[in-house]
């Protein structure tokens, strides 16, 4: 049966949480995830979390809430930027292999190997042949991870174009957040439709039975943060076959 294509700008962005509900749910899910962290360690199951989404979609804030109550000795967060000269001289997946977590530990990728079929495709950093074959390469890579008993959670946080503009303007006006906005962010915004199309192709070709994408409406940050923690918790408890 063919998949239903996800259209990002048609997501329902109207769900929000009141502050009290947000705090209660976040605290509850964080505690459960902390408890499961010990089970992961005992079971020697690595947890790999991928976070993607447009600029200012709230990935950083969601990741902060995801890991802030966990044992920091067992978690690593990597913010993926453009490859170094050394990394660029290897296959694009090479720089991710040495960032994978040891058995029983957790790695969070703030952007990931999916850059090959997202920004590298849109900006022309990869040739048509390179990004076209990457869908298969990534599926095979993720199959290797899962065959090795990794738990892989792939999250895509999406906001509307209007919400992104509002967040960009707030960042420019706030001296404590000005570092979060750059000329590159504004350039990327001009290719909003191309970036959406690339992401929608990615969902179609890389959302598999063993490694599905979870797309999260993120106009309301509190709602998105709770959804992120809950999605990871659900994936872990399902894989481990136990709940608190």
N, C-alpha and C positions, 0 to 999 in steps of 0.2 A: 504493500500500500504506500503510495507516494506521501512524502512529508508535506505538511502544511507550511508554506513559507512564512517565516516571521517577518513582519514589516515593522521596523522599529518605531517609526513615527506614528504608528497606529496603536501603540501600547496605551493601556489605561493608566494615566499618570495621576489619578484623582484620589488614590488611597493614601491616607495619612494616619498618624498616631498622635494622641494627646500625650503631653509630657509624662504624666504619671504612668500611663500604659507603656510608653516607650521604656522608661526606666525599669519598670517591673519585669517586662519581657526580656530586656537586654540582660539584666542581672540573672534571671532564671536560666537563660540559654548559655550565658558565659560560665556559670557554675557547672552546668551539665557537661559542657565541652571540656572544662578543666578536669572533671572526673574521668572523662573518656580519654584524656591525654595519657593518664597512667595506664589505662587498658591498652592503648596503642603501643606504649613502650614495652609492656609485658608480652604483647603479641608480636612484637617486632614488625609492625606494619607501618611503613612510611606514609605520611599524608602530604599530598602536593596540592596546593590551592593556586589557581590561576585567576587573576582579576584583570578584566579588560573593560574598555568603555571609552567614550569620547572625553576630551579634556574637560575638567571641572565636573565630572560626573559623580565625584565623591568617593572614589576608590580609596584614597589615602585615609580618609576619616573612617570608612568602613573597616579597613584593615586594622587601623588602630584599635577599634572596639573589638575586633575579632581576637586579637592577640593580647590585649592589655591585662587580662586576668589569667593567662596561661603561664606555665613555668617557662621563664625566658631561656633557660638552659637547653630547652628542647625545641626551640623555634628560631627560624631564621627568615627574615623578610628581605627580598631583593627587589630594588627598584631598577627596572631594566631601561637603560638609555642606549644611545647608538653604540654599535660595537667599536671596540678599540682596534688599532691597526693589527694587533696580533689576532684578535677574534675575527676580524674581517678576512684574514688570510686562511681561515678554515671554513668547513661546512657550517651553515648558520646554526645548526643544532649543537655544535661542539661546545659553545660557551654555556649551555644549560646543563650539560651532563655533570660537570663538577660542582654544580649548585644544587643537585638533587639531595634530598635529606638522607642521612643514615637511617637504617632500619629502626623504627620506633619513634622517629622524630618528624618534625613538620617544617616544610618550606612554603612560603607564600611568595608568589611572583606578582609584583605590581607591573603589569605588562609582561609579555612572555614570548615564546617561540611563534605565537600567532601574529607577531609583527610582520612576519614574512607575507602573510596573505591580507594584512590590513594596511599599515602605513607604508610598508615597502612596496606593496602593489600600487597604492594610490599615488605615491610620490615618485614612482619610477626607480626606486633604489634596487629593485629586483626586476629582471627581465620577465616578459610574459611567460617564457618557458619555465623560469625558476619558480615563480609564485604559483603557476598552474599545477606543477607537479608536487608542490609543497602540501597540498591537501592530503595526498596519499602518503607522503613521507611522515606527516604529523600523525595521521591515524596509525601508521605502523609503529612510530615512536611511542605513542600512548599505549598501544597494545603491549609493547615490551614492558612498560612500566607496570601495567596492571597484571600481566602474567607473572611479574615478580612480586605480586601481592601489594602493590601500592594502591592507596585510595586517592583518586584524582577527582578534584572538584573544580569545575570551570564556571566562573561567574562573569556575566556581562552586565554592567550597570549602565543604564541609558537614561538620558535626560532629553527634554525637548530643546530645540534650537533657541527658543525664547528664554528658557531657563538658563541655558549656557551663557547667553549674552548678559543676563542679569548677574550671574556669578562672576563673569569676567569683569564687569564694571565695579562690583563690590571689591574685588581683589585689587583693582587699580586704585581705588579710593582709600584702601586700608593700608597704612604703612607697615603693619605687621604681616600682611598677606601679599604685599606687592611682589615678593619673590616668586609667587605662584603663577604669575602671568608673564608671558613673553611674546615677542613678535611671532614666534613660531606657532603659538596658540591661535593667534588671529589669522595666520595664513592657513592653518588647518581648517579653521571655521569656514573659509571660502569654499572648501571642498566637502561640505557637509553631506551632500547627496552621494558623492563618490565613496566617502567613508562608510556611510550607511549601507550602500550596495555591497561593499566588500564584506562588511560584517554579516549581512544577510546571506551572502554566498557561503561564508564560513559556517554559519549555523546549519545550512543545508548539507554541507559536505563533511563537516567535522563534529556534528552532534550525533554520536553513535550510541548504540545500546550500552556499551561498556563505559563510555565517557561522554555523557550528554552535557549540553550547555544549559545553564540556568540563566534566563534573562530577567533582570530585576528593574522595574520602573523606579527611577531614583530622583524624581523631582522633589520628593519630600525625604530629606536626609534621614530622619528618625526611622521612617518606615523601611528605607533601603538598608540601613545598618542592622536592624533586627532581622530582616530577610536574609542578609548575608550570613550572620551567625547561625541562624536557624537552618539554612541550606547546608552549611558545613556540618553542623551537629547531626542533621538527618542522614547525611551521607556516611558519616563515621559510624553512627549507631546501626545503620543498616548493614554496613560492611562487617562490623564486629558481631552483629547478631544479638546485641543486648542493649537495654535502655535502663536509665536510672529510675 
